[in-house]
């Protein structure tokens, strides 16, 4: 089946997989066409301003309420009571040996904020070798931003089908049901679970009207439905834990829908990177693709930023990322190639790092030496793609993450930094 898309970030869409399934004049007619049920999916409070309203009307074969009671499936991977100011880095999550779909293949790395207050985030990595067979999932705690690192994925959702490959991202809003099929034998990647305000495009400010991510490059699904009976399992993430329930019909039975609350994908190669053409660095916020605003203007609940292929041309400047301490906490991952501040190894595709609020970090000693003496000709940075989940919240690593894949020697990459100060003669 050819997968079709609609483009435009946050548009009001209308789509049907069966002619006449979408009501023309009202949202909830007394008897919807084709014997369907009308169901509204709200992604915002009813009384938010009109410009911030997120909701879609679904016309489905059976309403979502029809399932057996939920039972606890898996307790959350608890975070320790305290975070750490230490710099942390992990190896890639090993690929599973037994049959594992994307739900069972998730490891929670860290959490920040409070999901009960609709603020903060969870950071996860996944490794899988099987599609979700007769299983479906939704997350009541937040929206999910998937960053595939290896292996293409097909997301079958209530609103339609989306395919995403490494170098692309997909966002599944809070509450939307879906299943994930592996297009390759294995898959690995990252997930940002956003407890706060849904992701939106950042304001461009002095940049003007052009640059960064363009709305028209975001793709949304067109209606497609499953009319399948059987013994299915519906898994829900609710209040930090996983629950599951038996269900007799595929929940992906939405025949038509209209609204602006729906999953979407984006090809990161479409991002128009902006950077300095003179000297010094622009702040990394210049690479923001999506942002989840907080209640404080200019301070993000979560920012999703990327470091894509680009030209480096700054004169009289140490070009790799400089040494820094930030009030914001940074989780980084690598999709492809080498990150220019970590050329001495250790930070590899599929791996990740965490530098919490005011924890010092920056280039390795090897990078400092080479970049300080480099011939500053224009250089094209090819075959690289790193990203960052940046948040106002401190991220507490889970006990599981502290015992699995953590590089105990990460700090060693800075121990050879020389003292070059000569003082007064």
WONOR-V516634 format. One line per field, one symbol per residue. burial: I if it has 24 or more other C-alpha atoms within 12 Angstrom, else O. Layout:
# WONOR-V516634
burial = ???
This chain:
# WONOR-V516634
burial = OOOOIIIOIIIOIIIIIOOOIIIOOOIOOOOIIOOIIIIIIIIIOOOOOOOOOIIIIIIIIIIIOOOOOOOOOOOIIIIOOOIOOIIIIIIIIIIOOOOIIIIIIIIIIIIIIIIOOIIIIIIIIIIIIIIIIIIIIIIIIIIIIIIIIIIIIIIIIIIIIIIIIIIIIIIIIIIIIIIIIIOOOIIIIIIIIIIIIIIIIIIOOOOOOOIIIIIOIIIIIIIIIIOOOOOIIIIIIIOIOIIIIIIIIIIIIIIIIIIIIIIIIIIIIIIIIIIOOOOOIOOIIIIIIIIIIIOOOOOIIIIIIIIIIIOIIOOOIIIIIIOOOIOIIIIIIIIIIIIIIIIOIIIIIIIIIIIIIOIIIIIIIIIIOOIOOOOOOOOOOOOIIIIIIIIIIIIIIIOOIIOOIIIOOIIOIIOOOOOOOOOOO
